[in-house]
């Protein structure tokens, strides 16, 4: 239909905004060149964001342009906005990998499948848009992002962070702060300020048909701070005498909120049926015209009701009924009387789908109503099945508000808080808990509230008060619910391990004792983390002799699991157990299994944590490049999920081994700051480990010993036991035999109980160091023999370095050279600079010249290119690699083209050979030289 009536120009000329237009031009050029680009426009209401989106659309006539506008009334509908954006492309779903297809179908309620991780939904949306952009480059324009539902906003932000070579541009626009969503913060942004004086005057002059007094123009420009919409509205709505300087100007001038009031007054002058139609339009998405006119019919409204709004410049003239400016929609919605809103909501409830009926019915109801509350609760369950946790939380909050019984109301507030936690909207959790707390019906509900509070603290990694908080909740439960008590104790133990000596109100040992005593091993799947948590608790509470067998059994159980269940960062607990037992093989196997499971589920946070843990396994095996790859991939996923940290302090161990002192000191400073600010005692152990290895490599034994003594008095859980060998060496070389003896006593107790080759190899090394006679030779040989059995190459090279030093001091230079040459070439090939230099000096003292490694870096693959190259060499297809790395096939194709060029090859079959040749050249340079 085409509206009739008088209407001013809907699209005023674009004056000024040169920098913004250049930014949009660069975005479009990038898309045309086959790449992707993202930009977020922010600014006050009326700053010109929507106009710039229109400019982008006009400039992209050679591209496929798709649009989405956030609607305030739709903010509660999980994935609702995303569904509107992707609806034209759902016919392409069959082209997606199965898990992505299932994730998107579940999110949109198209199947009964259980909800998937929201990042898998994001990858599916990314793949669908990228697939659509293969036919023709695409530009997505998303306006009023502050009114997007949280799930859609997070998904689109995820898409923006994962774009690379997809012929796809995303241009977002929203008011400052983008409403409740901070998810766009990591994307490139451009804030629109007011127009400059000259540009503002030009825009104002263009909008005035008669005489404009220059003094008046200056006053209007200054009074509106150059806000384009305010200037245009003044140009149209002020009288000719006011503009000419004859009559006084209004006080205050319409700006921002006053501009909204101006729109409200403009709408209030229209006929009643037109006002009702405008309110109905404000409550329905622009692209759902069928819903709009069904409800309009129920209200007795016709198309003719829109004519006065078109004539007044509130609606655009066109086939689709739409507001001239998004601010008008907001003004109409916020200004409507409550009774009129309820009348319109009742019409929407009568004509909408079951998914939306409950909410409309609630909005149409005045005061509490238990039957409506029950209908809302049922609707919240449907939202949960789609993974719309934010929608579920909003519906449950509304259900609680409509509930008459205090206890039931409190439970619904509690459920809403849990849904907000699941959605990642943590600031919304605490207010709901405060509403629920006074009327919580019994100890089970109160314990659940405490658990939610603790979860928020642990989400922010603030464990300081969590263990005591959870122990109090367990005491409140008594014997009423053993299963709930165990869940609380498991969480308390994890928090106590992370918090260490910095927790308050209790101790790690007290928490562990309560957990160990409460453990009653039920029938559980092999992948359950509960036996591992119970074993860790037993080790802390009752000592290593009691805990080691339980830890070994728990790890063995996890190694047999087909599917691991991610609770807490399970990877942290696996690392704890593996390090306590010096069991590198179990640690690697289980972590690799966890990486695979998280990758398959699209659980990027768990995946990043597992990769960080796996990187330490690579480090102990001398695979520093592989560790760097793990770190970089983990950081990539952290960025993809909007998680940012100051500095890459996780790499402290790698910095220590490679001798990167500046980076190591910065990482240590960051970890110490986090420890004090958040109460993360675990980082003290990381600091002690990294500093001691670095200082031992440099021969600064007193400094190494001081770093280890700082954490030795803690129960050596997580990075404790594997430091004991270093403490023996540092104590002896620093002349502190007492400290060395303390560490040796613990090694003598624990290594035989662990019984792993790593443990026994380190025990033999320490006994050799402590020996004053020739028995040291046999002990060093035993250490080497044990360490050769397991993938701990740096420990093997370390033992051979110490063995070589011992042989040289006994003037057995030829024998010493064998051990020292092995140690030097190993450390040098890995880039373990401090230990390589130490071995080189010792080797020189035997009379042998040690050549330094020359690393061939001609290929210079980026971390992402290396990810792609190694996976392509393993035989994975582009689609499989894209799924694993959470990018699109177009991005994989782009990276592979660069890999081919850098490696000088023409087929992916050649990638593996080239990578092996490079590794061989870097690891054994003397072989390359001799063959040449």
Secondary structure, 3 states (H helix, E strand, C coil): CCCCCCCCCCCCCCCCCHHHHHHHHHHHHHHHCCCEEEEEEEECCCCCHHHHHHHHHHHCCCCEEEEEECCHHHCCCCCHHHHHHHHHHHHHHHHCCHHHHHHHHHHCCCCCCCCCCHHHHHHHHHHHHHHHHHHCCEEEEEECHHHCCHHHHHHHHHHHHHCCCCCEEEEEEEEHHHCCCCCCCCCCEEEECCCCHHHHHHHHHHHCCCCCCHHHHHHHHHHHCCCHHHHHHHHHHCCHHHHHCCCCCCCCCCCCHHHHHHHHHHHHCCCHHHHHHHHHHHCCCCCCHHHHHHHHHHCCCCHHHHHHHHHCCCECCCCCCCECCHHHHHHHHHHCCHHHHHHHHHHHHHHCCHHHHHHHHHHHCCCCCHHHHHHHHHHHHHHHHCCCHHHHHHHHHHHHHCCCCHHHHHHHHHHHHHHHHHHCCCHHHHHHHHHHHCCCCCHHHHHHHHHHHHHHHHHCCCCCCHHHHHHHHHHHHCCCCHHHHHHHHHHHHHHHHHHHHHCCCCCHHHHHHHHHHHCCCCCCCCCCCHHHHHHHHHHHHHCHHHHHHHHHHHHHHHHCCCCCCCCCCHHHHHHHHHHHCCCHHHHHHHHHHHHHHHHHHCCHHHHHHHHHHHHHHHHHCCCHHHHHHHHHHHHHHHHHCCCCCCCCHHHHHHHHHHCCHHHHHHHHHHHHHHHHHHCCCHHHHHHHHHHHHHHHHHCCHHHHHHHHHHHHCCCCCCCCHHHHHHHHHHHHHCCCHHHHHHHHHHHHHHHHHHCCHHHHHHHHHHHHHHCCCCHHHHHHHHHHHHHCCCCCHHHHHHHHHHHHHHHHHCCCHHHHHHHHHHHHHHHHHHCCHHHHHHHHHHHHHCCCCCCCCCCCCCCCCCHHHHHHHHHHHCCCCHHHHHHHHCCCHHHHHHHHHHHHHHHCCCCHHHHHHHHHHHHHHHHCHHHHHHHC
